């Protein structure tokens, strides 16, 4: 026979033991799925103005062109056929004088430069006459002689009242310029109307 007695009743629960040491960090888990994009934020305030940029280079100066006008007003051209005298007007002036002897009285000295774009308009007619209108140029330094002009031929084009000529004509310093009205000697050139004109002058650089 064995020497052990019967098992006794279970004893009371013992006190909780002290906490054990912390275990090692486990391996990193895999990355989670990307979340949905958030709503766009509000527009931020306007930033301060930047400093002004450098000043650009100056452009080259354009031509200093003047438009010169005048005419026979308040007088008609007159009957050149009757007296055989060409008519003269000082550039930039109104009124008309007859005869070559009076031309120096109305001639205007110009600085060196270029005259161009002559335009002529008759107020009526020009009957059946053949008229020539010229910017006559004499003298100057360097000396220039000539000019530019246009014609209105009423015998070929009845009722024609306008003519023009682009030019240009180069003139020297102190050249004398006169607006001259002539005709071909036709008896039809009564000249019972006025004339106006314009042209451009560009001084030499």
NUBABA-852281 format. One record per residue (C-alpha): residue in one letter; x, y, z; chain; residue number from 1. Coordinates in Angstrom, 2 decimals. Example, Ala and Ser with C-alpha at 12.3 -4.5 7.8 and 13.67 -1.06 7.14 Angstrom:
2
+-------+---------+---------+---------+------+------+
! mikol !       X !       Y !       Z ! kelo ! loro !
+-------+---------+---------+---------+------+------+
!     a !   12.30 !   -4.50 !    7.80 !    A !    1 !
!     s !   13.67 !   -1.06 !    7.14 !    A !    2 !
+-------+---------+---------+---------+------+------+
This chain:
205
+-------+---------+---------+---------+------+------+
! mikol !       X !       Y !       Z ! kelo ! loro !
+-------+---------+---------+---------+------+------+
!     x !    0.00 !    0.00 !    0.00 !    A !    1 !
!     x !    1.08 !    3.50 !   -0.79 !    A !    2 !
!     x !    2.08 !    5.94 !    1.88 !    A !    3 !
!     x !    0.31 !    9.02 !    0.30 !    A !    4 !
!     x !   -2.88 !   10.31 !    1.76 !    A !    5 !
!     x !   -5.78 !   11.81 !   -0.23 !    A !    6 !
!     x !   -5.38 !   15.13 !   -2.10 !    A !    7 !
!     x !   -6.27 !   18.06 !    0.06 !    A !    8 !
!     x !   -8.51 !   21.00 !   -0.96 !    A !    9 !
!     x !   -7.18 !   23.76 !   -3.30 !    A !   10 !
!     x !   -5.45 !   26.49 !   -1.46 !    A !   11 !
!     x !   -6.28 !   30.22 !   -1.70 !    A !   12 !
!     x !   -5.10 !   32.23 !   -4.78 !    A !   13 !
!     x !   -1.74 !   33.72 !   -4.26 !    A !   14 !
!     x !   -0.89 !   37.41 !   -4.73 !    A !   15 !
!     x !   -0.27 !   38.75 !   -8.31 !    A !   16 !
!     x !    3.33 !   38.73 !   -9.17 !    A !   17 !
!     x !    5.30 !   41.80 !  -10.33 !    A !   18 !
!     x !    4.97 !   42.94 !  -14.08 !    A !   19 !
!     x !    7.49 !   41.33 !  -16.27 !    A !   20 !
!     x !    9.96 !   43.22 !  -18.47 !    A !   21 !
!     x !    8.65 !   44.84 !  -21.80 !    A !   22 !
!     x !    9.06 !   42.66 !  -24.78 !    A !   23 !
!     x !   11.00 !   43.60 !  -27.91 !    A !   24 !
!     x !    9.36 !   45.88 !  -30.60 !    A !   25 !
!     x !    7.61 !   43.79 !  -33.14 !    A !   26 !
!     x !    8.20 !   44.17 !  -36.95 !    A !   27 !
!     x !    6.66 !   47.24 !  -38.77 !    A !   28 !
!     x !    3.36 !   46.55 !  -40.40 !    A !   29 !
!     x !    2.75 !   47.16 !  -44.10 !    A !   30 !
!     x !    1.63 !   50.68 !  -45.28 !    A !   31 !
!     x !   -2.09 !   51.33 !  -45.32 !    A !   32 !
!     x !   -4.02 !   52.37 !  -48.44 !    A !   33 !
!     x !   -3.79 !   56.10 !  -49.52 !    A !   34 !
!     x !   -6.72 !   58.11 !  -48.27 !    A !   35 !
!     x !   -8.98 !   60.18 !  -50.54 !    A !   36 !
!     x !   -7.74 !   63.72 !  -51.52 !    A !   37 !
!     x !   -9.02 !   66.43 !  -49.23 !    A !   38 !
!     x !  -11.01 !   69.46 !  -50.40 !    A !   39 !
!     x !   -9.05 !   72.41 !  -51.95 !    A !   40 !
!     x !   -8.21 !   75.09 !  -49.44 !    A !   41 !
!     x !   -9.32 !   78.72 !  -49.77 !    A !   42 !
!     x !   -7.30 !   81.16 !  -51.93 !    A !   43 !
!     x !   -4.69 !   82.87 !  -49.85 !    A !   44 !
!     x !   -4.36 !   86.67 !  -49.62 !    A !   45 !
!     x !   -2.73 !   88.63 !  -52.49 !    A !   46 !
!     x !    0.98 !   88.97 !  -51.99 !    A !   47 !
!     x !    2.74 !   92.36 !  -52.04 !    A !   48 !
!     x !    3.63 !   93.95 !  -55.40 !    A !   49 !
!     x !    7.08 !   93.23 !  -56.68 !    A !   50 !
!     x !    9.61 !   95.99 !  -57.34 !    A !   51 !
!     x !    9.33 !   97.86 !  -60.70 !    A !   52 !
!     x !   11.37 !   96.50 !  -63.57 !    A !   53 !
!     x !   14.18 !   98.46 !  -65.20 !    A !   54 !
!     x !   13.32 !  101.25 !  -67.63 !    A !   55 !
!     x !   13.47 !  100.18 !  -71.27 !    A !   56 !
!     x !   15.68 !  101.84 !  -73.81 !    A !   57 !
!     x !   14.33 !  104.98 !  -75.49 !    A !   58 !
!     x !   13.06 !  104.56 !  -79.03 !    A !   59 !
!     x !   14.51 !  106.52 !  -81.90 !    A !   60 !
!     x !   12.86 !  109.85 !  -82.69 !    A !   61 !
!     x !   10.42 !  109.87 !  -85.59 !    A !   62 !
!     x !   10.54 !  112.40 !  -88.40 !    A !   63 !
!     x !    9.41 !  115.90 !  -87.44 !    A !   64 !
!     x !    7.16 !  116.35 !  -90.46 !    A !   65 !
!     x !    4.98 !  119.46 !  -90.84 !    A !   66 !
!     x !    1.94 !  119.84 !  -93.11 !    A !   67 !
!     x !    1.93 !  123.23 !  -94.82 !    A !   68 !
!     x !   -1.32 !  124.57 !  -96.26 !    A !   69 !
!     x !   -2.55 !  127.66 !  -98.08 !    A !   70 !
!     x !   -4.35 !  128.83 ! -101.18 !    A !   71 !
!     x !   -5.60 !  131.75 ! -103.27 !    A !   72 !
!     x !   -8.46 !  132.47 ! -100.82 !    A !   73 !
!     x !  -10.21 !  134.92 ! -100.74 !    A !   74 !
!     x !   -9.28 !  135.52 ! -104.39 !    A !   75 !
!     x !   -9.86 !  133.49 ! -107.53 !    A !   76 !
!     x !   -6.83 !  132.43 ! -109.51 !    A !   77 !
!     x !   -7.82 !  134.90 ! -112.21 !    A !   78 !
!     x !   -7.53 !  134.87 ! -115.97 !    A !   79 !
!     x !   -3.93 !  133.92 ! -116.62 !    A !   80 !
!     x !   -4.69 !  133.88 ! -120.35 !    A !   81 !
!     x !   -5.87 !  137.48 ! -120.17 !    A !   82 !
!     x !   -2.73 !  138.95 ! -118.62 !    A !   83 !
!     x !   -0.16 !  136.27 ! -119.43 !    A !   84 !
!     x !    1.12 !  136.31 ! -115.84 !    A !   85 !
!     x !    1.72 !  133.21 ! -113.72 !    A !   86 !
!     x !    0.35 !  133.28 ! -110.17 !    A !   87 !
!     x !    2.43 !  132.92 ! -106.99 !    A !   88 !
!     x !    1.61 !  132.06 ! -103.37 !    A !   89 !
!     x !    3.92 !  132.00 ! -100.38 !    A !   90 !
!     x !    3.98 !  128.52 !  -98.74 !    A !   91 !
!     x !    1.77 !  128.59 !  -95.66 !    A !   92 !
!     x !   -0.05 !  131.74 !  -96.74 !    A !   93 !
!     x !   -3.31 !  132.62 !  -98.46 !    A !   94 !
!     x !   -3.84 !  135.11 ! -101.26 !    A !   95 !
!     x !   -2.30 !  135.19 ! -104.69 !    A !   96 !
!     x !   -0.06 !  137.60 ! -106.59 !    A !   97 !
!     x !    0.52 !  137.82 ! -110.35 !    A !   98 !
!     x !    3.73 !  138.26 ! -112.32 !    A !   99 !
!     x !    7.29 !  137.01 ! -111.97 !    A !  100 !
!     x !    8.38 !  140.38 ! -110.60 !    A !  101 !
!     x !    6.31 !  139.69 ! -107.47 !    A !  102 !
!     x !    7.56 !  136.18 ! -106.93 !    A !  103 !
!     x !   10.47 !  137.19 ! -104.64 !    A !  104 !
!     x !    7.98 !  139.05 ! -102.44 !    A !  105 !
!     x !    6.14 !  135.85 ! -101.52 !    A !  106 !
!     x !    8.97 !  133.27 ! -101.67 !    A !  107 !
!     x !    9.63 !  131.65 !  -98.26 !    A !  108 !
!     x !   13.11 !  130.48 !  -97.14 !    A !  109 !
!     x !   13.18 !  126.92 !  -95.80 !    A !  110 !
!     x !   15.77 !  125.01 !  -93.80 !    A !  111 !
!     x !   17.40 !  121.98 !  -95.37 !    A !  112 !
!     x !   15.07 !  119.03 !  -95.70 !    A !  113 !
!     x !   12.54 !  117.34 !  -97.96 !    A !  114 !
!     x !    9.26 !  118.52 !  -99.47 !    A !  115 !
!     x !    6.74 !  115.89 ! -100.54 !    A !  116 !
!     x !    3.08 !  114.89 ! -100.95 !    A !  117 !
!     x !    1.79 !  117.95 ! -102.78 !    A !  118 !
!     x !   -2.02 !  117.98 ! -102.99 !    A !  119 !
!     x !   -4.04 !  120.55 ! -104.93 !    A !  120 !
!     x !   -7.79 !  121.21 ! -104.99 !    A !  121 !
!     x !   -9.74 !  123.67 ! -107.20 !    A !  122 !
!     x !  -13.02 !  125.05 ! -105.87 !    A !  123 !
!     x !  -14.64 !  124.89 ! -109.30 !    A !  124 !
!     x !  -13.95 !  124.36 ! -112.95 !    A !  125 !
!     x !  -11.33 !  123.99 ! -114.11 !    A !  126 !
!     x !  -13.26 !  125.09 ! -117.23 !    A !  127 !
!     x !  -11.33 !  123.57 ! -120.15 !    A !  128 !
!     x !   -7.90 !  124.86 ! -119.20 !    A !  129 !
!     x !   -4.71 !  122.97 ! -118.58 !    A !  130 !
!     x !   -3.26 !  124.08 ! -115.26 !    A !  131 !
!     x !    0.09 !  123.26 ! -113.68 !    A !  132 !
!     x !    0.76 !  123.77 ! -109.97 !    A !  133 !
!     x !    4.36 !  123.60 ! -108.77 !    A !  134 !
!     x !    6.44 !  123.88 ! -105.62 !    A !  135 !
!     x !    9.30 !  125.84 ! -107.16 !    A !  136 !
!     x !   12.63 !  125.67 ! -105.32 !    A !  137 !
!     x !   15.61 !  127.96 ! -105.96 !    A !  138 !
!     x !   18.88 !  128.53 ! -104.16 !    A !  139 !
!     x !   19.81 !  127.02 ! -100.83 !    A !  140 !
!     x !   23.00 !  125.44 !  -99.58 !    A !  141 !
!     x !   23.73 !  123.14 ! -101.29 !    A !  142 !
!     x !   22.12 !  124.93 ! -104.22 !    A !  143 !
!     x !   18.92 !  123.30 ! -105.39 !    A !  144 !
!     x !   16.76 !  124.20 ! -108.34 !    A !  145 !
!     x !   13.59 !  122.47 ! -109.42 !    A !  146 !
!     x !   10.71 !  121.26 ! -107.28 !    A !  147 !
!     x !    7.65 !  119.10 ! -107.63 !    A !  148 !
!     x !    4.25 !  119.66 ! -109.21 !    A !  149 !
!     x !    1.08 !  118.24 ! -110.71 !    A !  150 !
!     x !   -1.39 !  119.25 ! -113.42 !    A !  151 !
!     x !   -5.13 !  119.50 ! -113.91 !    A !  152 !
!     x !   -6.13 !  119.15 ! -117.55 !    A !  153 !
!     x !   -9.73 !  120.23 ! -118.07 !    A !  154 !
!     x !   -9.62 !  119.69 ! -121.83 !    A !  155 !
!     x !   -8.90 !  115.97 ! -121.39 !    A !  156 !
!     x !  -10.78 !  115.48 ! -118.11 !    A !  157 !
!     x !  -13.59 !  118.06 ! -117.90 !    A !  158 !
!     x !  -14.56 !  118.78 ! -114.32 !    A !  159 !
!     x !  -11.29 !  117.48 ! -112.86 !    A !  160 !
!     x !  -10.48 !  119.50 ! -109.74 !    A !  161 !
!     x !   -7.73 !  117.61 ! -107.94 !    A !  162 !
!     x !   -4.12 !  116.59 ! -108.53 !    A !  163 !
!     x !   -1.21 !  115.38 ! -106.41 !    A !  164 !
!     x !    2.44 !  114.44 ! -106.55 !    A !  165 !
!     x !    4.32 !  112.39 ! -103.95 !    A !  166 !
!     x !    7.83 !  113.74 ! -104.68 !    A !  167 !
!     x !   10.04 !  113.94 ! -102.72 !    A !  168 !
!     x !   12.31 !  116.90 ! -103.49 !    A !  169 !
!     x !   15.42 !  117.49 ! -101.36 !    A !  170 !
!     x !   16.18 !  121.15 ! -100.66 !    A !  171 !
!     x !   19.21 !  122.89 !  -99.16 !    A !  172 !
!     x !   19.35 !  125.34 !  -96.29 !    A !  173 !
!     x !   17.68 !  128.72 !  -97.04 !    A !  174 !
!     x !   16.18 !  127.45 ! -100.28 !    A !  175 !
!     x !   13.38 !  129.74 ! -101.51 !    A !  176 !
!     x !   10.08 !  127.92 ! -102.06 !    A !  177 !
!     x !    7.10 !  129.31 ! -103.98 !    A !  178 !
!     x !    3.74 !  127.80 ! -104.93 !    A !  179 !
!     x !    3.40 !  128.63 ! -108.63 !    A !  180 !
!     x !    0.24 !  128.39 ! -110.74 !    A !  181 !
!     x !    0.72 !  128.33 ! -114.50 !    A !  182 !
!     x !   -1.22 !  127.25 ! -117.57 !    A !  183 !
!     x !   -0.68 !  126.36 ! -121.21 !    A !  184 !
!     x !   -1.96 !  129.63 ! -122.68 !    A !  185 !
!     x !   -5.36 !  128.24 ! -123.57 !    A !  186 !
!     x !   -8.14 !  130.80 ! -123.91 !    A !  187 !
!     x !  -10.37 !  128.44 ! -121.94 !    A !  188 !
!     x !   -8.34 !  128.98 ! -118.76 !    A !  189 !
!     x !  -10.47 !  131.72 ! -117.23 !    A !  190 !
!     x !   -9.49 !  130.86 ! -113.66 !    A !  191 !
!     x !  -12.82 !  131.90 ! -112.12 !    A !  192 !
!     x !  -12.28 !  129.71 ! -109.05 !    A !  193 !
!     x !  -10.03 !  129.38 ! -106.00 !    A !  194 !
!     x !   -7.26 !  126.90 ! -105.31 !    A !  195 !
!     x !   -6.08 !  125.31 ! -102.06 !    A !  196 !
!     x !   -2.97 !  123.18 ! -101.53 !    A !  197 !
!     x !   -1.03 !  121.26 !  -98.93 !    A !  198 !
!     x !    2.40 !  119.64 !  -98.82 !    A !  199 !
!     x !    4.71 !  118.08 !  -96.24 !    A !  200 !
!     x !    8.09 !  119.33 !  -95.11 !    A !  201 !
!     x !   10.54 !  117.15 !  -93.18 !    A !  202 !
!     x !   13.70 !  118.89 !  -91.91 !    A !  203 !
!     x !   17.05 !  117.21 !  -92.47 !    A !  204 !
!     x !   18.40 !  115.29 !  -89.46 !    A !  205 !
+-------+---------+---------+---------+------+------+
